[in-house]
């Protein structure tokens, strides 16, 4: 996959027509798709060149903005490569690609929402004083963001791992349990403790800053 990023950047151009129809794979794609299923990396590159704009439109229709569009499109094509053997019928390439792209985009959207909610909750503990001038407020906001990162980084690996997987990656308790070998109850217990640790570190920092 050495050339993957370069090919992706060249081919993933925003589509002019986001309403391109969802159809079965055209005859010209069938051999490429079968080669992809057989593990041919060059076939992946060729399919990217043909379908990157369409995939970009699918992803955009889910996300609704361009902020993370390039990153999510790249995740789609990485997922295509990793999951190509699950495509049993090369003729169903386009519907398969649509479902995969949509699911990757939905997961990315959920993770972004999780991060936004987490940051909103954290900001409640670290709100700049209303009397601070606008320039000072911007500086305080940047310092607060770094404080949060430092607090998360200072957790032990056991707590940091489940916290990041839940609140930054947006994984479910079941997914975290599968990845870590913990029970779902064990995941919940660690998350409760991790949140308590984070709250304590942030409140301690705030008290220290205002002392």
Z-matrix of the N, CA and C atoms (Angstrom, degrees):
N
C 1 1.467
C 2 1.527 1 112.09
N 3 1.332 2 117.48 1 24.07
C 4 1.459 3 120.40 2 -174.80
C 5 1.517 4 112.30 3 -62.00
N 6 1.352 5 117.62 4 -34.00
C 7 1.457 6 120.58 5 -176.52
C 8 1.520 7 112.23 6 -93.74
N 9 1.321 8 116.99 7 5.57
C 10 1.469 9 120.42 8 -171.59
C 11 1.520 10 112.38 9 -59.26
N 12 1.333 11 117.24 10 -51.51
C 13 1.459 12 120.32 11 -175.38
C 14 1.522 13 111.25 12 -63.16
N 15 1.344 14 116.83 13 -40.25
C 16 1.455 15 120.02 14 -179.17
C 17 1.525 16 110.75 15 -64.29
N 18 1.329 17 117.10 16 -46.51
C 19 1.456 18 120.58 17 179.69
C 20 1.512 19 110.53 18 -62.95
N 21 1.345 20 116.55 19 -41.39
C 22 1.462 21 120.60 20 -179.51
C 23 1.517 22 111.27 21 -59.42
N 24 1.323 23 117.32 22 -47.25
C 25 1.461 24 121.09 23 -176.25
C 26 1.520 25 111.44 24 -62.96
N 27 1.341 26 117.02 25 -34.98
C 28 1.455 27 120.73 26 -178.30
C 29 1.517 28 111.42 27 -73.86
N 30 1.343 29 116.98 28 -37.92
C 31 1.458 30 120.13 29 -169.33
C 32 1.511 31 114.61 30 -94.68
N 33 1.338 32 119.24 31 -23.42
C 34 1.467 33 119.51 32 -173.19
C 35 1.523 34 110.34 33 -84.19
N 36 1.343 35 116.81 34 76.69
C 37 1.456 36 124.13 35 -179.09
C 38 1.516 37 108.83 36 -98.70
N 39 1.328 38 117.38 37 140.71
C 40 1.459 39 120.16 38 -176.91
C 41 1.521 40 110.34 39 -62.35
N 42 1.340 41 117.75 40 129.09
C 43 1.461 42 120.84 41 -174.73
C 44 1.512 43 112.65 42 -73.16
N 45 1.344 44 116.18 43 142.60
C 46 1.457 45 120.30 44 173.83
C 47 1.520 46 110.14 45 -76.28
N 48 1.334 47 115.98 46 -32.24
C 49 1.457 48 119.91 47 -177.20
C 50 1.515 49 109.41 48 -116.51
N 51 1.336 50 117.01 49 100.43
C 52 1.453 51 120.69 50 -178.57
C 53 1.518 52 111.98 51 -82.18
N 54 1.327 53 117.16 52 -1.01
C 55 1.456 54 120.61 53 -178.04
C 56 1.526 55 111.82 54 -101.65
N 57 1.350 56 116.90 55 18.16
C 58 1.462 57 119.28 56 178.92
C 59 1.524 58 108.97 57 -54.86
N 60 1.319 59 117.00 58 135.25
C 61 1.462 60 121.41 59 -169.99
C 62 1.518 61 112.52 60 -69.11
N 63 1.343 62 114.19 61 150.64
C 64 1.459 63 122.05 62 176.09
C 65 1.523 64 107.17 63 -92.54
N 66 1.332 65 116.45 64 106.40
C 67 1.462 66 120.96 65 -176.22
C 68 1.512 67 109.75 66 -131.09
N 69 1.323 68 115.73 67 172.93
C 70 1.454 69 120.26 68 172.85
C 71 1.523 70 109.05 69 -67.41
N 72 1.337 71 116.28 70 161.28
C 73 1.459 72 120.39 71 -176.77
C 74 1.520 73 110.61 72 -61.89
N 75 1.343 74 118.08 73 133.08
C 76 1.461 75 119.65 74 174.78
C 77 1.521 76 110.24 75 -64.92
N 78 1.330 77 115.39 76 159.35
C 79 1.458 78 120.45 77 -176.04
C 80 1.522 79 111.56 78 -55.51
N 81 1.343 80 116.85 79 -36.06
C 82 1.462 81 120.51 80 -177.27
C 83 1.524 82 112.76 81 -67.14
N 84 1.353 83 117.31 82 -18.11
C 85 1.462 84 120.86 83 179.95
C 86 1.525 85 112.94 84 -88.96
N 87 1.305 86 117.80 85 -20.71
C 88 1.462 87 120.56 86 -168.33
C 89 1.525 88 112.99 87 -58.48
N 90 1.327 89 116.92 88 -45.68
C 91 1.463 90 119.47 89 -179.05
C 92 1.525 91 110.96 90 -66.25
N 93 1.332 92 115.79 91 -39.35
C 94 1.466 93 119.28 92 178.90
C 95 1.527 94 110.84 93 -64.25
N 96 1.321 95 116.15 94 -43.84
C 97 1.463 96 119.76 95 -178.99
C 98 1.525 97 110.30 96 -64.37
N 99 1.326 98 116.86 97 -42.11
C 100 1.463 99 119.12 98 178.25
C 101 1.525 100 110.98 99 -63.56
N 102 1.329 101 116.53 100 -37.99
C 103 1.466 102 119.99 101 176.94
C 104 1.526 103 110.69 102 -65.75
N 105 1.335 104 116.42 103 -37.69
C 106 1.466 105 120.36 104 176.27
C 107 1.522 106 110.18 105 -61.38
N 108 1.325 107 116.76 106 -45.67
C 109 1.463 108 121.04 107 178.79
C 110 1.524 109 110.71 108 -59.14
N 111 1.332 110 115.92 109 -33.41
C 112 1.465 111 121.06 110 179.94
C 113 1.526 112 112.72 111 -81.78
N 114 1.353 113 117.00 112 0.17
C 115 1.459 114 120.60 113 175.16
C 116 1.511 115 115.62 114 95.29
N 117 1.332 116 117.71 115 21.62
C 118 1.465 117 121.95 116 -179.10
C 119 1.531 118 109.77 117 -86.31
N 120 1.326 119 116.62 118 111.99
C 121 1.460 120 121.14 119 -177.63
C 122 1.524 121 112.05 120 -67.84
N 123 1.329 122 117.37 121 -34.36
C 124 1.460 123 119.99 122 178.78
C 125 1.529 124 111.45 123 -64.31
N 126 1.329 125 116.16 124 -32.21
C 127 1.465 126 119.59 125 176.56
C 128 1.525 127 110.14 126 -64.96
N 129 1.330 128 116.67 127 -37.54
C 130 1.466 129 120.07 128 176.58
C 131 1.520 130 110.38 129 -60.46
N 132 1.332 131 116.98 130 -46.62
C 133 1.462 132 120.68 131 -179.93
C 134 1.528 133 111.03 132 -59.97
N 135 1.323 134 116.55 133 -42.16
C 136 1.463 135 120.16 134 -179.72
C 137 1.526 136 111.33 135 -65.20
N 138 1.320 137 116.93 136 -40.96
C 139 1.465 138 120.54 137 179.01
C 140 1.526 139 111.08 138 -68.17
N 141 1.321 140 116.97 139 -35.06
C 142 1.463 141 120.15 140 175.44
C 143 1.523 142 110.57 141 -60.88
N 144 1.327 143 116.54 142 -43.72
C 145 1.457 144 120.20 143 -179.36
C 146 1.530 145 111.23 144 -62.12
N 147 1.327 146 116.09 145 -33.23
C 148 1.462 147 120.01 146 -178.44
C 149 1.529 148 113.19 147 -81.69
N 150 1.326 149 117.02 148 -33.20
C 151 1.466 150 119.54 149 -167.56
C 152 1.525 151 114.85 150 -119.84
N 153 1.331 152 118.18 151 1.88
C 154 1.467 153 119.80 152 -175.23
C 155 1.521 154 112.29 153 -61.25
N 156 1.334 155 117.91 154 -40.71
C 157 1.468 156 119.68 155 -179.09
C 158 1.529 157 110.73 156 -65.28
N 159 1.313 158 116.16 157 -39.93
C 160 1.462 159 120.03 158 179.39
C 161 1.529 160 111.11 159 -65.76
N 162 1.339 161 116.59 160 -43.56
C 163 1.466 162 120.90 161 177.13
C 164 1.521 163 110.11 162 -60.44
N 165 1.320 164 115.95 163 -41.22
C 166 1.464 165 120.15 164 179.49
C 167 1.529 166 110.66 165 -60.31
N 168 1.324 167 116.73 166 -38.57
C 169 1.454 168 120.31 167 177.42
C 170 1.517 169 112.49 168 -65.96
N 171 1.336 170 116.87 169 -40.10
C 172 1.463 171 121.05 170 177.65
C 173 1.529 172 110.05 171 -62.09
N 174 1.323 173 116.22 172 -46.55
C 175 1.468 174 120.96 173 -179.02
C 176 1.521 175 110.49 174 -63.54
N 177 1.330 176 116.67 175 -43.56
C 178 1.465 177 120.05 176 -179.86
C 179 1.524 178 111.30 177 -62.55
N 180 1.329 179 116.93 178 -36.98
C 181 1.466 180 120.30 179 -179.04
C 182 1.522 181 111.29 180 -64.06
N 183 1.333 182 117.37 181 -25.41
C 184 1.464 183 121.53 182 178.85
C 185 1.526 184 110.73 183 -87.61
N 186 1.340 185 116.91 184 -47.26
C 187 1.464 186 120.82 185 -175.50
C 188 1.523 187 112.37 186 -74.46
N 189 1.327 188 116.88 187 -39.21
C 190 1.456 189 120.71 188 179.59
C 191 1.512 190 114.70 189 80.94
N 192 1.322 191 118.66 190 0.15
C 193 1.465 192 121.45 191 175.66
C 194 1.520 193 109.03 192 -152.01
N 195 1.342 194 115.35 193 171.07
C 196 1.465 195 120.00 194 -174.73
C 197 1.518 196 113.26 195 -100.72
N 198 1.325 197 118.16 196 2.58
C 199 1.461 198 120.56 197 -172.98
C 200 1.524 199 112.22 198 -55.40
N 201 1.324 200 116.71 199 -47.77
C 202 1.462 201 120.72 200 -176.16
C 203 1.526 202 111.87 201 -112.12
N 204 1.320 203 116.94 202 17.91
C 205 1.460 204 121.12 203 -171.17
C 206 1.526 205 112.39 204 -60.59
N 207 1.325 206 117.33 205 -48.59
C 208 1.464 207 120.21 206 -178.21
C 209 1.522 208 111.74 207 -61.91
N 210 1.333 209 116.21 208 -45.12
C 211 1.465 210 119.89 209 -178.48
C 212 1.525 211 111.42 210 -63.23
N 213 1.330 212 116.67 211 -42.39
C 214 1.464 213 119.64 212 -177.62
C 215 1.529 214 110.56 213 -70.09
N 216 1.335 215 117.34 214 -39.05
C 217 1.469 216 119.67 215 175.94
C 218 1.526 217 110.58 216 -59.95
N 219 1.308 218 116.49 217 -40.63
C 220 1.461 219 119.37 218 178.44
C 221 1.525 220 110.59 219 -64.44
N 222 1.334 221 116.49 220 -38.84
C 223 1.463 222 119.94 221 176.62
C 224 1.525 223 111.12 222 -62.20
N 225 1.340 224 116.26 223 -36.68
C 226 1.468 225 120.03 224 178.43
C 227 1.524 226 110.48 225 -60.16
N 228 1.332 227 116.53 226 -48.48
C 229 1.465 228 118.91 227 -176.09
C 230 1.524 229 112.10 228 -70.90
N 231 1.313 230 117.33 229 -31.54
C 232 1.464 231 119.57 230 172.37
C 233 1.524 232 110.28 231 -63.96
N 234 1.331 233 115.70 232 -39.82
C 235 1.459 234 120.18 233 178.45
C 236 1.527 235 111.19 234 -67.69
N 237 1.331 236 116.90 235 -36.62
C 238 1.468 237 120.51 236 175.32
C 239 1.522 238 110.00 237 -57.52
N 240 1.325 239 116.04 238 -46.82
C 241 1.465 240 120.48 239 -178.65
C 242 1.527 241 111.43 240 -63.57
N 243 1.322 242 115.88 241 -43.67
C 244 1.464 243 120.04 242 -175.73
C 245 1.527 244 112.69 243 -72.69
N 246 1.335 245 116.73 244 -28.19
C 247 1.465 246 120.27 245 -173.50
C 248 1.522 247 113.72 246 -111.03
N 249 1.321 248 117.32 247 10.84
C 250 1.466 249 120.22 248 -173.71
C 251 1.525 250 112.82 249 -59.85
N 252 1.319 251 117.62 250 -30.72
C 253 1.466 252 119.53 251 -178.81
C 254 1.528 253 112.50 252 -69.59
N 255 1.331 254 116.77 253 -14.78
C 256 1.467 255 119.07 254 177.59
C 257 1.526 256 111.81 255 -78.43
N 258 1.334 257 116.98 256 -10.95
C 259 1.463 258 121.27 257 177.77
C 260 1.527 259 108.09 258 -83.29
N 261 1.307 260 116.71 259 104.25
C 262 1.462 261 121.51 260 -174.41
C 263 1.525 262 112.75 261 -79.61
N 264 1.329 263 116.92 262 -30.62
C 265 1.460 264 121.62 263 -174.98
C 266 1.522 265 108.96 264 -123.02
N 267 1.334 266 117.22 265 111.52
C 268 1.465 267 121.00 266 -178.54
C 269 1.522 268 111.76 267 -58.67
N 270 1.328 269 117.55 268 -27.55
C 271 1.458 270 121.20 269 -179.93
C 272 1.515 271 113.59 270 -68.46
N 273 1.340 272 116.91 271 -16.43
C 274 1.463 273 121.19 272 179.71
C 275 1.528 274 111.31 273 -101.56
N 276 1.310 275 115.85 274 24.23
C 277 1.462 276 122.02 275 -177.96
C 278 1.521 277 112.81 276 -55.17
N 279 1.344 278 117.64 277 -49.58
C 280 1.461 279 119.82 278 -174.19
C 281 1.536 280 112.46 279 -65.21
N 282 1.333 281 120.45 280 -47.76
C 283 1.471 282 118.91 281 176.19
C 284 1.527 283 112.52 282 -61.38
N 285 1.335 284 116.73 283 -37.90
C 286 1.471 285 120.66 284 178.36
C 287 1.522 286 110.36 285 -63.33
N 288 1.331 287 116.34 286 -44.91
C 289 1.462 288 121.15 287 179.88
C 290 1.527 289 110.59 288 -64.22
N 291 1.321 290 116.91 289 -39.24
C 292 1.463 291 120.80 290 179.05
C 293 1.528 292 110.58 291 -61.13
N 294 1.329 293 116.76 292 -49.10
C 295 1.471 294 119.92 293 -179.10
C 296 1.522 295 111.04 294 -62.11
N 297 1.334 296 116.20 295 -42.09
C 298 1.458 297 119.57 296 -179.14
C 299 1.529 298 110.60 297 -64.51
N 300 1.334 299 117.27 298 -46.79
C 301 1.468 300 120.94 299 -179.03
C 302 1.524 301 110.81 300 -62.19
N 303 1.311 302 116.37 301 -42.07
C 304 1.463 303 120.47 302 -179.86
C 305 1.530 304 111.09 303 -64.41
N 306 1.326 305 117.01 304 -43.08
C 307 1.463 306 120.23 305 -179.57
C 308 1.524 307 111.89 306 -65.67
N 309 1.335 308 116.70 307 -41.17
C 310 1.467 309 119.88 308 177.63
C 311 1.527 310 110.15 309 -62.35
N 312 1.334 311 116.59 310 -42.59
C 313 1.464 312 120.51 311 -179.94
C 314 1.528 313 111.24 312 -66.33
N 315 1.327 314 117.30 313 -40.46
C 316 1.466 315 120.34 314 178.01
C 317 1.525 316 110.93 315 -62.29
N 318 1.326 317 116.83 316 -43.22
C 319 1.468 318 120.46 317 178.04
C 320 1.528 319 110.64 318 -61.70
N 321 1.328 320 116.49 319 -42.45
C 322 1.465 321 120.34 320 179.45
C 323 1.524 322 110.83 321 -63.79
N 324 1.328 323 116.62 322 -40.15
C 325 1.456 324 120.37 323 178.20
C 326 1.515 325 112.26 324 -63.73
N 327 1.335 326 116.07 325 -40.31
C 328 1.468 327 119.59 326 178.46
C 329 1.523 328 111.02 327 -64.97
N 330 1.334 329 116.88 328 -41.39
C 331 1.468 330 119.51 329 178.98
C 332 1.527 331 110.99 330 -63.53
N 333 1.327 332 116.29 331 -39.54
C 334 1.464 333 119.67 332 179.45
C 335 1.522 334 110.63 333 -64.73
N 336 1.334 335 116.58 334 -40.60
C 337 1.465 336 120.45 335 178.01
C 338 1.523 337 110.71 336 -63.76
N 339 1.336 338 116.52 337 -41.35
C 340 1.464 339 120.67 338 178.21
C 341 1.523 340 110.52 339 -60.15
N 342 1.338 341 116.74 340 -45.30
C 343 1.469 342 120.19 341 -179.47
C 344 1.522 343 111.26 342 -63.98
N 345 1.347 344 116.09 343 -40.35
C 346 1.460 345 119.77 344 -179.57
C 347 1.529 346 110.95 345 -64.58
N 348 1.325 347 116.24 346 -43.63
C 349 1.466 348 119.62 347 179.77
C 350 1.521 349 111.38 348 -65.07
N 351 1.331 350 115.99 349 -40.67
C 352 1.462 351 119.32 350 178.65
C 353 1.522 352 110.45 351 -61.25
N 354 1.338 353 116.49 352 -45.77
C 355 1.456 354 119.64 353 -177.91
C 356 1.525 355 111.13 354 -65.44
N 357 1.332 356 117.40 355 -36.74
C 358 1.460 357 120.27 356 177.67
C 359 1.522 358 111.09 357 -63.56
N 360 1.327 359 116.55 358 -39.70
C 361 1.462 360 120.11 359 179.08
C 362 1.520 361 110.85 360 -67.74
N 363 1.332 362 115.69 361 -39.78
C 364 1.463 363 119.31 362 -179.65
C 365 1.521 364 110.53 363 -66.86
N 366 1.340 365 116.97 364 -39.45
C 367 1.466 366 119.85 365 -178.26
C 368 1.522 367 112.21 366 -61.62
N 369 1.339 368 116.50 367 -25.73
C 370 1.462 369 119.13 368 178.54
C 371 1.522 370 111.26 369 -62.92
N 372 1.340 371 115.99 370 -28.62
C 373 1.462 372 120.00 371 178.50
C 374 1.527 373 112.18 372 -84.58
N 375 1.334 374 116.31 373 -18.11
C 376 1.463 375 119.64 374 -171.27
C 377 1.522 376 111.78 375 -126.19
N 378 1.314 377 117.60 376 35.53
C 379 1.460 378 120.87 377 -176.20
C 380 1.533 379 109.89 378 -70.80
N 381 1.355 380 118.02 379 128.75
C 382 1.469 381 120.18 380 178.58
C 383 1.525 382 110.62 381 -62.92
N 384 1.313 383 118.05 382 149.84
C 385 1.468 384 120.13 383 178.30
C 386 1.520 385 110.94 384 -62.10
N 387 1.339 386 116.39 385 140.88
C 388 1.468 387 121.11 386 -177.64
C 389 1.522 388 111.67 387 -62.21
N 390 1.331 389 116.52 388 -24.25
C 391 1.460 390 120.16 389 -177.33
C 392 1.525 391 113.00 390 -78.66
N 393 1.338 392 117.23 391 -10.35
C 394 1.467 393 119.99 392 -177.06
C 395 1.522 394 110.53 393 -70.36
N 396 1.351 395 118.26 394 137.54
C 397 1.473 396 121.27 395 175.69
C 398 1.522 397 110.33 396 -61.32
N 399 1.362 398 118.17 397 156.29
C 400 1.470 399 121.18 398 -177.93
C 401 1.523 400 113.96 399 -53.22
N 402 1.345 401 117.41 400 -42.64
C 403 1.465 402 119.89 401 -179.32
C 404 1.522 403 110.16 402 -62.86
N 405 1.337 404 116.26 403 -41.88
C 406 1.460 405 120.39 404 179.17
C 407 1.519 406 110.77 405 -65.56
N 408 1.330 407 117.14 406 -34.98
C 409 1.464 408 119.95 407 179.17
C 410 1.523 409 110.79 408 -63.79
N 411 1.336 410 117.52 409 -40.68
C 412 1.464 411 120.54 410 177.84
C 413 1.521 412 110.67 411 -61.98
N 414 1.322 413 115.91 412 -42.84
C 415 1.456 414 120.24 413 179.06
C 416 1.521 415 110.55 414 -63.91
N 417 1.329 416 115.89 415 -42.72
C 418 1.462 417 120.64 416 179.20
C 419 1.525 418 110.13 417 -62.20
N 420 1.346 419 116.60 418 -41.61
C 421 1.468 420 120.15 419 -179.76
C 422 1.524 421 111.09 420 -61.14
N 423 1.342 422 116.95 421 -42.83
C 424 1.464 423 119.96 422 178.47
C 425 1.523 424 111.02 423 -64.65
N 426 1.328 425 115.93 424 -40.65
C 427 1.459 426 119.76 425 178.58
C 428 1.526 427 110.84 426 -64.65
N 429 1.334 428 116.25 427 -37.19
C 430 1.457 429 120.35 428 179.29
C 431 1.524 430 110.92 429 -64.80
N 432 1.323 431 116.17 430 -43.11
C 433 1.460 432 120.36 431 179.17
C 434 1.521 433 110.28 432 -59.23
N 435 1.335 434 116.39 433 -44.10
C 436 1.459 435 119.96 434 178.97
C 437 1.522 436 110.71 435 -65.48
N 438 1.340 437 116.41 436 -35.68
C 439 1.457 438 121.05 437 178.92
C 440 1.531 439 110.97 438 -61.65
N 441 1.341 440 115.40 439 -41.12
C 442 1.464 441 120.02 440 178.93
C 443 1.524 442 110.11 441 -63.77
N 444 1.336 443 116.32 442 -46.68
C 445 1.462 444 119.87 443 179.62
C 446 1.524 445 110.96 444 -60.90
N 447 1.329 446 116.27 445 -41.82
C 448 1.464 447 120.19 446 179.47
C 449 1.526 448 110.65 447 -63.95
N 450 1.341 449 116.13 448 -40.69
C 451 1.466 450 120.19 449 -179.05
C 452 1.523 451 110.82 450 -65.16
N 453 1.332 452 116.82 451 -42.61
C 454 1.464 453 119.93 452 177.79
C 455 1.526 454 110.13 453 -64.87
N 456 1.331 455 115.99 454 -42.16
C 457 1.459 456 120.08 455 -179.46
C 458 1.513 457 113.88 456 -65.84
N 459 1.329 458 117.35 457 -24.45
C 460 1.461 459 120.55 458 -177.92
C 461 1.527 460 112.82 459 -83.30
N 462 1.334 461 117.38 460 -9.16
C 463 1.463 462 119.94 461 177.01
C 464 1.526 463 110.03 462 -67.30
N 465 1.317 464 115.89 463 154.61
C 466 1.464 465 119.13 464 172.11
C 467 1.524 466 108.29 465 -65.67
N 468 1.325 467 116.23 466 156.81
C 469 1.465 468 120.07 467 -175.23
C 470 1.527 469 111.94 468 -58.38
N 471 1.322 470 117.27 469 -36.78
C 472 1.466 471 120.87 470 -177.56
C 473 1.523 472 111.23 471 -59.89
N 474 1.332 473 116.93 472 -42.08
C 475 1.462 474 120.80 473 -179.23
C 476 1.528 475 111.50 474 -81.52
N 477 1.336 476 115.75 475 -41.09
C 478 1.469 477 119.23 476 -178.66
C 479 1.525 478 110.98 477 -61.78
N 480 1.321 479 117.06 478 -39.47
C 481 1.463 480 120.77 479 -176.92
C 482 1.525 481 111.74 480 -60.31
N 483 1.338 482 117.04 481 -51.38
C 484 1.469 483 119.03 482 -177.52
C 485 1.526 484 111.09 483 -70.17
N 486 1.340 485 116.94 484 -33.16
C 487 1.465 486 120.30 485 179.51
C 488 1.525 487 110.55 486 -64.18
N 489 1.324 488 116.45 487 -47.54
C 490 1.464 489 120.64 488 -179.52
C 491 1.524 490 110.75 489 -65.74
N 492 1.324 491 117.33 490 -42.55
C 493 1.465 492 120.35 491 -178.97
C 494 1.526 493 111.44 492 -62.80
N 495 1.329 494 116.17 493 -37.01
C 496 1.465 495 119.77 494 -178.72
C 497 1.523 496 112.26 495 -80.32
N 498 1.328 497 117.47 496 -52.45
C 499 1.461 498 121.00 497 -168.49
C 500 1.524 499 114.17 498 -92.97
N 501 1.309 500 118.47 499 -22.92
C 502 1.461 501 120.10 500 178.49
C 503 1.525 502 111.96 501 -104.67
N 504 1.341 503 117.21 502 -37.68
C 505 1.460 504 120.27 503 179.41
C 506 1.521 505 112.38 504 -91.92
N 507 1.348 506 116.99 505 -15.31
C 508 1.460 507 120.44 506 175.91
C 509 1.515 508 114.87 507 73.54
N 510 1.336 509 118.27 508 24.72
C 511 1.458 510 120.97 509 -179.11
C 512 1.529 511 110.97 510 -78.49
N 513 1.316 512 115.80 511 151.76
C 514 1.458 513 121.19 512 177.07
C 515 1.526 514 109.77 513 -78.49
N 516 1.345 515 116.50 514 167.06
C 517 1.460 516 120.00 515 176.91
C 518 1.530 517 110.40 516 -58.86
N 519 1.336 518 116.26 517 -40.56
C 520 1.466 519 120.03 518 -178.90
C 521 1.524 520 111.15 519 -63.86
N 522 1.331 521 117.16 520 -41.25
C 523 1.462 522 120.75 521 179.57
C 524 1.524 523 111.22 522 -66.68
N 525 1.331 524 116.59 523 -40.41
C 526 1.463 525 120.12 524 178.31
C 527 1.521 526 110.12 525 -65.27
N 528 1.329 527 115.98 526 -41.82
C 529 1.464 528 120.28 527 179.32
C 530 1.522 529 110.57 528 -60.61
N 531 1.318 530 116.66 529 -42.35
C 532 1.465 531 120.46 530 -179.90
C 533 1.523 532 111.15 531 -65.54
N 534 1.332 533 116.59 532 -38.58
C 535 1.463 534 120.58 533 -177.34
C 536 1.525 535 112.62 534 -74.39
N 537 1.332 536 117.00 535 -31.57
C 538 1.466 537 120.59 536 -173.62
C 539 1.523 538 113.81 537 -102.57
N 540 1.335 539 116.86 538 -16.61
C 541 1.456 540 119.71 539 -176.37
C 542 1.513 541 113.29 540 84.56
N 543 1.325 542 117.76 541 4.16
C 544 1.460 543 121.88 542 176.96
C 545 1.529 544 109.71 543 -83.61
N 546 1.324 545 116.01 544 162.40
C 547 1.460 546 119.75 545 168.21
C 548 1.527 547 107.96 546 -77.99
N 549 1.328 548 117.00 547 163.37
C 550 1.462 549 119.24 548 177.69
C 551 1.524 550 110.88 549 -63.19
N 552 1.338 551 116.63 550 -34.41
C 553 1.465 552 119.86 551 176.23
C 554 1.527 553 110.56 552 -65.32
N 555 1.339 554 115.52 553 -38.50
C 556 1.463 555 119.48 554 177.47
C 557 1.515 556 112.06 555 -64.95
N 558 1.335 557 116.32 556 -38.12
C 559 1.463 558 120.69 557 176.74
C 560 1.524 559 110.05 558 -61.97
N 561 1.327 560 116.04 559 -46.38
C 562 1.467 561 120.04 560 -179.10
C 563 1.525 562 111.17 561 -61.41
N 564 1.333 563 116.50 562 -41.78
C 565 1.466 564 120.38 563 179.78
C 566 1.525 565 111.22 564 -61.86
N 567 1.327 566 116.39 565 -44.61
C 568 1.466 567 119.52 566 -179.88
C 569 1.521 568 111.44 567 -66.13
N 570 1.330 569 116.75 568 -37.09
C 571 1.458 570 119.48 569 179.26
C 572 1.520 571 111.42 570 -65.11
N 573 1.325 572 116.50 571 -41.63
C 574 1.464 573 119.93 572 177.98
C 575 1.522 574 110.19 573 -59.50
N 576 1.325 575 116.34 574 -44.83
C 577 1.461 576 120.34 575 -179.85
C 578 1.526 577 111.50 576 -68.40
N 579 1.339 578 116.31 577 -38.27
C 580 1.465 579 119.87 578 179.64
C 581 1.524 580 110.76 579 -64.24
N 582 1.332 581 116.98 580 -42.53
C 583 1.468 582 120.11 581 178.34
C 584 1.522 583 110.83 582 -64.15
N 585 1.336 584 115.42 583 -39.01
C 586 1.464 585 119.42 584 179.27
C 587 1.529 586 110.37 585 -64.86
N 588 1.334 587 116.08 586 -41.42
C 589 1.464 588 120.09 587 177.83
C 590 1.523 589 111.24 588 -62.75
N 591 1.335 590 116.04 589 -45.28
C 592 1.460 591 119.82 590 -179.52
C 593 1.520 592 110.78 591 -62.48
N 594 1.336 593 115.96 592 -44.79
C 595 1.462 594 119.80 593 179.52
C 596 1.526 595 110.73 594 -60.09
N 597 1.334 596 115.78 595 -42.75
C 598 1.457 597 119.38 596 179.90
C 599 1.516 598 112.46 597 -64.02
N 600 1.332 599 116.84 598 -41.86
C 601 1.465 600 120.40 599 -179.88
C 602 1.527 601 110.77 600 -65.68
N 603 1.338 602 116.51 601 -42.48
C 604 1.460 603 119.64 602 -178.35
C 605 1.526 604 111.44 603 -69.67
N 606 1.319 605 117.15 604 -41.25
C 607 1.459 606 119.97 605 177.98
C 608 1.517 607 110.50 606 -66.41
N 609 1.336 608 116.57 607 -37.01
C 610 1.455 609 120.17 608 177.29
C 611 1.512 610 111.63 609 -64.15
N 612 1.343 611 116.14 610 -41.05
C 613 1.464 612 120.34 611 177.78
C 614 1.514 613 111.29 612 -64.78
N 615 1.338 614 115.96 613 -39.75
C 616 1.461 615 118.86 614 -178.72
C 617 1.525 616 110.51 615 -67.69
N 618 1.331 617 116.08 616 -42.37
C 619 1.460 618 119.15 617 179.26
C 620 1.524 619 111.07 618 -63.66
N 621 1.354 620 115.13 619 -37.91
C 622 1.460 621 119.39 620 178.97
C 623 1.526 622 110.65 621 -66.04
N 624 1.355 623 115.97 622 -38.75
C 625 1.465 624 119.88 623 -177.47
C 626 1.518 625 112.05 624 -69.79
N 627 1.346 626 116.62 625 -28.86
C 628 1.465 627 119.51 626 -176.55
C 629 1.518 628 112.49 627 -98.11
N 630 1.338 629 116.42 628 -1.19
C 631 1.469 630 119.62 629 -177.82
C 632 1.526 631 110.71 630 -69.93
